[in-house]
Amino acid sequence: MPVRNRRDVVLPPATIGILGGGQLGRMIAIDGRKMGYRFEVLDPTPDCPTAQVADGQVQAEYRDLAAAKQLAERCDIVTYEFENVDADVAAVLEQSTAVPQGSSLLATTQHRVREKTALHQAGLPVTPFVPIYALADLDSAYRQFSGEMVVKTSRGGYDGKGQWMVRSAAQFNEGVAAWSDILLANAAASTRGDAGDAALIAEQYIPFIGECSVVVARNRRGEVAAFPASENVHVHHILHLSIVPARFDASVMREAERLARQVAEALDVIGLVAVEFFVTAGGELFINELAPRPHNSGHYTMDACATSQFEQHLRAICNLPLGDVSLLTPAVMVNVLGQHVEGVFDAMADFPSNVKVHWYGKAEAKRDRKMGHLTILTEDVEKAIAWIESTGIWG
């Protein structure tokens, strides 16, 4: 039975199950071990990054209901480390064990039309959007957005995958040809009344000057705490740098943190949610997407904040008091992708003492695969960025 006290707090040495065995689960488990928790993981990859630091692994596909029940039998509560696990599996788990994040939030955030609809209905600023059920909807959206839009798959897709930029008639025609098969199949199955039936989403193109994100936590007591906003720089749609404090106007970043807290409350989040924003030249903020879990842009918290995002996630799902989110020092986080690994190893012996290295334990370094990250603690983020560029590792 779960180890709880009268306030429904999950206390050590309770066992926490993690759906997903990547680097986020690994870092949850590492911080959780310091707190006295034990961990089991469900993941199809043997010796996955989380399994290397957990007590046990159920090796199975995420859709395997029997395996999910096996995980539940071993655990007091279950969490998920990424949003592409099956929401139906989470719903089944809810019947036999505690899943504080819940399957409802998972179902919402793993489908872009549902996510944008929920945010819009909550009065939060999102880019204007149109659900795309069939080819005719693309024509309508193209006219509505004056020929400038971004089309994305409703499900899946990350780091720029499953996206199509339209800023000319030629790009529109190319996209129609590329997406016609999925839309024709979707049109036959769609009821057009359910946002979850939309195969694609078209969003108005926003001429933004930068991007930022806020990782915010909420527990079952209703406490909400937002980490300082990070400025995010992407290369080929993959996060390259997270810079804290962000180099936008302070009032804009305060508004980002306020909106992130509003998201957590409106969607009844338990655990963490990362809220990603576009920032316009006029200081407007548009929510781009959500991630109901620890987030790559929050990795700086491991070295630069009083509480890491991973400890905070555990505090939130276990209904402990939320930790202090104060920034102790400015920082710049830089991702290490597969093509950067050799350069990092070659230079690591000469890294300055303010560079913190984190490796994820992945077996194979593939191009564009996230293998680790560095956090540079600094009083001057521009100098930290200059050091990153001076290494030549990132091109």
C-alpha positions as semicolon CSV with decimal commas, in nm:
position;residue;x (nm);y (nm);z (nm)
1;M;0,000;0,000;0,000
2;P;0,115;0,359;-0,057
3;V;0,313;0,515;0,224
4;R;0,102;0,818;0,318
5;N;0,028;1,036;0,614
6;R;-0,300;1,199;0,707
7;R;-0,247;1,479;0,453
8;D;-0,219;1,228;0,167
9;V;0,152;1,288;0,125
10;V;0,352;1,011;-0,041
11;L;0,657;0,965;0,178
12;P;0,984;0,774;0,136
13;P;1,055;0,489;0,098
14;A;0,756;0,470;-0,138
15;T;0,822;0,332;-0,485
16;I;0,752;0,560;-0,781
17;G;0,686;0,415;-1,125
18;I;0,799;0,605;-1,433
19;L;0,641;0,559;-1,774
20;G;0,930;0,626;-2,010
21;G;1,297;0,552;-1,953
22;G;1,477;0,845;-2,114
23;Q;1,694;1,115;-1,963
24;L;1,406;1,293;-1,791
25;G;1,311;0,979;-1,600
26;R;1,678;0,925;-1,519
27;M;1,711;1,270;-1,363
28;I;1,383;1,230;-1,173
29;A;1,516;0,908;-1,022
30;I;1,856;1,054;-0,936
31;D;1,698;1,341;-0,744
32;G;1,438;1,110;-0,592
33;R;1,701;0,876;-0,453
34;K;1,845;1,168;-0,257
35;M;1,500;1,208;-0,104
36;G;1,472;0,839;-0,017
37;Y;1,232;0,715;-0,286
38;R;1,267;0,396;-0,491
39;F;1,193;0,368;-0,862
40;E;1,063;0,128;-1,126
41;V;1,049;0,212;-1,496
42;L;0,850;0,088;-1,796
43;D;1,039;0,122;-2,123
44;P;1,097;-0,104;-2,425
45;T;1,474;-0,041;-2,440
46;P;1,694;-0,267;-2,226
47;D;1,924;-0,076;-1,990
48;C;1,757;0,252;-2,083
49;P;1,890;0,569;-1,912
50;T;1,633;0,552;-1,630
51;A;1,681;0,179;-1,571
52;Q;2,050;0,244;-1,502
53;V;1,958;0,431;-1,182
54;A;1,625;0,263;-1,094
55;D;1,548;-0,043;-0,881
56;G;1,387;-0,234;-1,164
57;Q;1,251;-0,221;-1,518
58;V;0,945;-0,361;-1,689
59;Q;1,073;-0,399;-2,043
60;A;0,773;-0,356;-2,271
61;E;0,609;-0,122;-2,520
62;Y;0,417;0,172;-2,378
63;R;0,088;0,038;-2,516
64;D;0,127;-0,293;-2,333
65;L;-0,155;-0,288;-2,077
66;A;-0,039;-0,603;-1,901
67;A;0,306;-0,452;-1,857
68;A;0,154;-0,128;-1,727
69;K;-0,043;-0,325;-1,467
70;Q;0,278;-0,505;-1,371
71;L;0,442;-0,168;-1,315
72;A;0,146;-0,055;-1,103
73;E;0,173;-0,364;-0,883
74;R;0,532;-0,270;-0,798
75;C;0,464;0,098;-0,725
76;D;0,284;0,332;-0,489
77;I;0,236;0,604;-0,750
78;V;0,314;0,637;-1,121
79;T;0,437;0,936;-1,320
80;Y;0,527;0,985;-1,686
81;E;0,839;1,148;-1,824
82;F;0,712;1,236;-2,172
83;E;0,370;1,302;-2,320
84;N;0,368;1,048;-2,602
85;V;0,292;0,753;-2,377
86;D;-0,056;0,618;-2,438
87;A;-0,322;0,812;-2,246
88;D;-0,534;0,495;-2,240
89;V;-0,255;0,317;-2,054
90;A;-0,244;0,598;-1,799
91;A;-0,623;0,574;-1,762
92;V;-0,598;0,200;-1,691
93;L;-0,326;0,264;-1,435
94;E;-0,549;0,518;-1,260
95;Q;-0,789;0,234;-1,178
96;S;-0,532;0,043;-0,974
97;T;-0,279;0,297;-0,849
98;A;-0,229;0,669;-0,803
99;V;-0,133;0,864;-1,117
100;P;-0,122;1,219;-0,979
101;Q;-0,070;1,384;-1,319
102;G;-0,377;1,204;-1,446
103;S;-0,465;1,076;-1,793
104;S;-0,686;1,374;-1,880
105;L;-0,399;1,624;-1,897
106;L;-0,196;1,372;-2,095
107;A;-0,475;1,327;-2,349
108;T;-0,505;1,705;-2,385
109;T;-0,138;1,788;-2,428
110;Q;-0,052;1,504;-2,664
111;H;-0,296;1,641;-2,923
112;R;-0,226;1,993;-3,049
113;V;-0,586;2,080;-3,137
114;R;-0,715;1,971;-2,797
115;E;-0,431;2,161;-2,628
116;K;-0,487;2,485;-2,818
117;T;-0,865;2,457;-2,766
118;A;-0,829;2,409;-2,390
119;L;-0,593;2,707;-2,362
120;H;-0,818;2,928;-2,575
121;Q;-1,123;2,836;-2,368
122;A;-0,927;2,929;-2,053
123;G;-0,867;3,278;-2,194
124;L;-0,495;3,223;-2,248
125;P;-0,307;3,375;-2,545
126;V;-0,253;3,121;-2,823
127;T;-0,178;3,170;-3,190
128;P;-0,497;3,175;-3,400
129;F;-0,554;2,818;-3,523
130;V;-0,781;2,603;-3,737
131;P;-0,831;2,224;-3,699
132;I;-0,761;2,047;-4,028
133;Y;-0,980;1,746;-4,100
134;A;-0,960;1,737;-4,481
135;L;-0,793;1,901;-4,780
136;A;-1,067;2,164;-4,809
137;D;-0,980;2,288;-4,459
138;L;-0,625;2,364;-4,574
139;D;-0,758;2,592;-4,849
140;S;-0,980;2,771;-4,598
141;A;-0,696;2,816;-4,347
142;Y;-0,461;2,940;-4,619
143;R;-0,709;3,216;-4,707
144;Q;-0,790;3,296;-4,344
145;F;-0,422;3,340;-4,255
146;S;-0,342;3,538;-4,572
147;G;-0,106;3,274;-4,703
148;E;0,121;3,264;-4,394
149;M;0,076;2,973;-4,157
150;V;0,242;2,674;-3,995
151;V;0,080;2,334;-4,038
152;K;0,159;2,064;-3,782
153;T;0,055;1,708;-3,714
154;S;-0,192;1,696;-3,425
155;R;-0,013;1,404;-3,265
156;G;0,354;1,326;-3,226
157;G;0,619;1,545;-3,376
158;Y;0,898;1,711;-3,181
159;D;1,213;1,910;-3,251
160;G;1,054;2,045;-3,569
161;K;0,936;1,706;-3,700
162;G;0,583;1,693;-3,837
163;Q;0,574;2,065;-3,924
164;W;0,531;2,250;-4,251
165;M;0,591;2,623;-4,296
166;V;0,372;2,799;-4,552
167;R;0,469;3,149;-4,664
168;S;0,415;3,117;-5,037
169;A;0,182;2,950;-5,285
170;A;0,462;2,710;-5,383
171;Q;0,511;2,597;-5,020
172;F;0,135;2,553;-4,988
173;N;0,113;2,329;-5,294
174;E;0,411;2,122;-5,183
175;G;0,250;2,069;-4,844
176;V;-0,087;1,972;-4,988
177;A;0,085;1,702;-5,192
178;A;0,282;1,579;-4,890
179;W;-0,016;1,562;-4,655
180;S;-0,292;1,453;-4,894
181;D;-0,288;1,083;-4,802
182;I;-0,323;1,139;-4,429
183;L;-0,596;1,395;-4,482
184;L;-0,795;1,177;-4,721
185;A;-0,782;0,891;-4,470
186;N;-0,872;1,126;-4,186
187;A;-1,169;1,272;-4,376
188;A;-1,321;0,926;-4,410
189;A;-1,295;0,856;-4,037
190;S;-1,359;1,202;-3,894
191;T;-1,679;1,316;-3,727
192;R;-1,559;1,679;-3,758
193;G;-1,721;1,750;-3,424
194;D;-1,442;1,624;-3,204
195;A;-1,114;1,817;-3,189
196;G;-0,941;1,484;-3,133
197;D;-1,035;1,378;-3,485
198;A;-0,834;1,654;-3,654
199;A;-0,525;1,507;-3,821
200;L;-0,349;1,843;-3,855
201;I;-0,362;2,193;-3,713
202;A;-0,295;2,516;-3,903
203;E;-0,166;2,808;-3,698
204;Q;-0,121;3,165;-3,808
205;Y;0,243;3,253;-3,864
206;I;0,363;3,484;-3,586
207;P;0,667;3,703;-3,665
208;F;0,832;3,655;-3,326
209;I;1,173;3,783;-3,217
210;G;1,247;3,504;-2,973
211;E;1,118;3,221;-2,759
212;C;1,099;3,162;-2,387
213;S;0,956;2,903;-2,154
214;V;0,849;2,872;-1,794
215;V;0,844;2,548;-1,596
216;V;0,574;2,569;-1,331
217;A;0,478;2,325;-1,054
218;R;0,149;2,263;-0,878
219;N;0,068;2,012;-0,604
220;R;-0,263;1,877;-0,473
221;R;-0,263;2,139;-0,197
222;G;-0,302;2,400;-0,471
223;E;0,044;2,549;-0,422
224;V;0,190;2,686;-0,745
225;A;0,552;2,787;-0,807
226;A;0,710;2,905;-1,134
227;F;1,080;2,883;-1,208
228;P;1,241;3,190;-1,368
229;A;1,167;3,215;-1,740
230;S;1,440;3,095;-1,973
231;E;1,521;3,239;-2,314
232;N;1,547;2,956;-2,565
233;V;1,757;2,948;-2,881
234;H;1,687;2,671;-3,132
235;V;1,904;2,540;-3,414
236;H;1,724;2,337;-3,682
237;H;1,419;2,330;-3,452
238;I;1,615;2,160;-3,170
239;L;1,679;2,347;-2,846
240;H;2,039;2,466;-2,843
241;L;2,064;2,717;-2,556
242;S;1,855;2,810;-2,254
243;I;1,960;3,143;-2,107
244;V;1,861;3,260;-1,759
245;P;1,783;3,537;-1,687
246;A;1,622;3,573;-2,028
247;R;1,739;3,869;-2,233
248;F;1,389;4,008;-2,283
249;D;1,229;4,293;-2,094
250;A;1,178;4,196;-1,730
251;S;0,809;4,289;-1,743
252;V;0,756;4,047;-2,032
253;M;0,920;3,766;-1,838
254;R;0,708;3,840;-1,530
255;E;0,402;3,814;-1,753
256;A;0,526;3,480;-1,889
257;E;0,557;3,348;-1,535
258;R;0,208;3,477;-1,450
259;L;0,058;3,312;-1,756
260;A;0,237;2,984;-1,679
261;R;0,086;2,980;-1,331
262;Q;-0,253;3,047;-1,488
263;V;-0,203;2,748;-1,720
264;A;-0,124;2,521;-1,425
265;E;-0,438;2,626;-1,243
266;A;-0,670;2,627;-1,546
267;L;-0,567;2,275;-1,651
268;D;-0,558;2,143;-1,293
269;V;-0,195;2,037;-1,332
270;I;-0,037;1,813;-1,070
271;G;0,338;1,792;-1,118
272;L;0,514;2,011;-1,370
273;V;0,408;2,177;-1,689
274;A;0,647;2,360;-1,922
275;V;0,483;2,649;-2,107
276;E;0,662;2,757;-2,425
277;F;0,602;3,107;-2,563
278;F;0,670;3,311;-2,873
279;V;0,780;3,668;-2,790
280;T;0,698;3,943;-3,041
281;A;0,880;4,272;-3,098
282;G;0,602;4,449;-2,911
283;G;0,637;4,226;-2,606
284;E;0,330;4,013;-2,675
285;L;0,336;3,651;-2,563
286;F;0,171;3,362;-2,747
287;I;0,170;3,013;-2,600
288;N;0,324;2,778;-2,855
289;E;0,291;2,446;-2,674
290;L;0,288;2,268;-2,340
291;A;0,481;1,974;-2,196
292;P;0,324;1,817;-1,882
293;R;0,656;1,703;-1,734
294;P;1,012;1,821;-1,671
295;H;1,148;1,999;-1,977
296;N;1,477;2,042;-2,159
297;S;1,465;2,418;-2,103
298;G;1,442;2,360;-1,728
299;H;1,769;2,168;-1,700
300;Y;1,946;2,484;-1,581
301;T;1,757;2,447;-1,251
302;M;1,974;2,146;-1,159
303;D;2,276;2,368;-1,101
304;A;2,145;2,724;-1,083
305;C;1,833;2,709;-0,861
306;A;1,766;2,628;-0,498
307;T;1,546;2,338;-0,615
308;S;1,580;2,144;-0,941
309;Q;1,282;2,089;-1,167
310;F;1,314;1,714;-1,101
311;E;1,297;1,745;-0,724
312;Q;1,010;1,989;-0,770
313;H;0,821;1,741;-0,986
314;L;0,854;1,477;-0,715
315;R;0,749;1,723;-0,447
316;A;0,441;1,811;-0,650
317;I;0,323;1,459;-0,734
318;C;0,394;1,340;-0,378
319;N;0,205;1,643;-0,237
320;L;0,503;1,772;-0,043
321;P;0,551;2,148;0,001
322;L;0,696;2,294;-0,316
323;G;1,062;2,389;-0,307
324;D;1,225;2,729;-0,335
325;V;1,252;2,830;-0,703
326;S;1,502;3,112;-0,650
327;L;1,774;3,155;-0,911
328;L;2,107;3,136;-0,729
329;T;2,321;3,236;-1,026
330;P;2,269;3,324;-1,392
331;A;2,327;3,028;-1,621
332;V;2,338;2,911;-1,980
333;M;2,244;2,551;-2,067
334;V;2,370;2,406;-2,397
335;N;2,251;2,073;-2,538
336;V;2,500;1,806;-2,637
337;L;2,370;1,619;-2,941
338;G;2,517;1,308;-3,096
339;Q;2,740;1,506;-3,333
340;H;2,884;1,704;-3,040
341;V;2,987;1,412;-2,818
342;E;3,337;1,364;-2,955
343;G;3,411;1,736;-2,931
344;V;3,291;1,752;-2,571
345;F;3,504;1,453;-2,469
346;D;3,808;1,598;-2,645
347;A;3,770;1,932;-2,464
348;M;3,630;1,818;-2,129
349;A;3,966;1,794;-1,951
350;D;4,014;2,167;-2,003
351;F;3,663;2,291;-1,921
352;P;3,652;2,584;-1,674
353;S;3,539;2,504;-1,322
354;N;3,203;2,678;-1,374
355;V;3,097;2,426;-1,642
356;K;2,876;2,144;-1,516
357;V;2,855;1,830;-1,731
358;H;2,552;1,601;-1,745
359;W;2,546;1,276;-1,945
360;Y;2,230;1,075;-2,008
361;G;2,362;0,720;-2,036
362;K;2,239;0,654;-2,390
363;A;2,407;0,366;-2,566
364;E;2,452;0,518;-2,912
365;A;2,536;0,873;-3,016
366;K;2,314;0,945;-3,318
367;R;2,301;1,274;-3,502
368;D;2,059;1,522;-3,336
369;R;1,998;1,282;-3,048
370;K;2,020;1,449;-2,707
371;M;2,311;1,282;-2,530
372;G;2,368;1,528;-2,246
373;H;2,399;1,894;-2,163
374;L;2,636;2,145;-2,010
375;T;2,536;2,420;-1,770
376;I;2,766;2,721;-1,749
377;L;2,724;2,910;-1,421
378;T;2,813;3,274;-1,474
379;E;2,763;3,633;-1,372
380;D;2,756;3,732;-1,740
381;V;2,547;3,520;-1,978
382;E;2,704;3,689;-2,282
383;K;3,048;3,567;-2,172
384;A;2,909;3,216;-2,123
385;I;2,760;3,219;-2,474
386;A;3,091;3,348;-2,611
387;W;3,275;3,060;-2,438
388;I;3,035;2,805;-2,592
389;E;3,097;2,952;-2,937
390;S;3,474;2,966;-2,881
391;T;3,498;2,588;-2,825
392;G;3,401;2,516;-3,185
393;I;3,205;2,214;-3,063
394;W;2,871;2,350;-3,174
395;G;2,989;2,480;-3,513
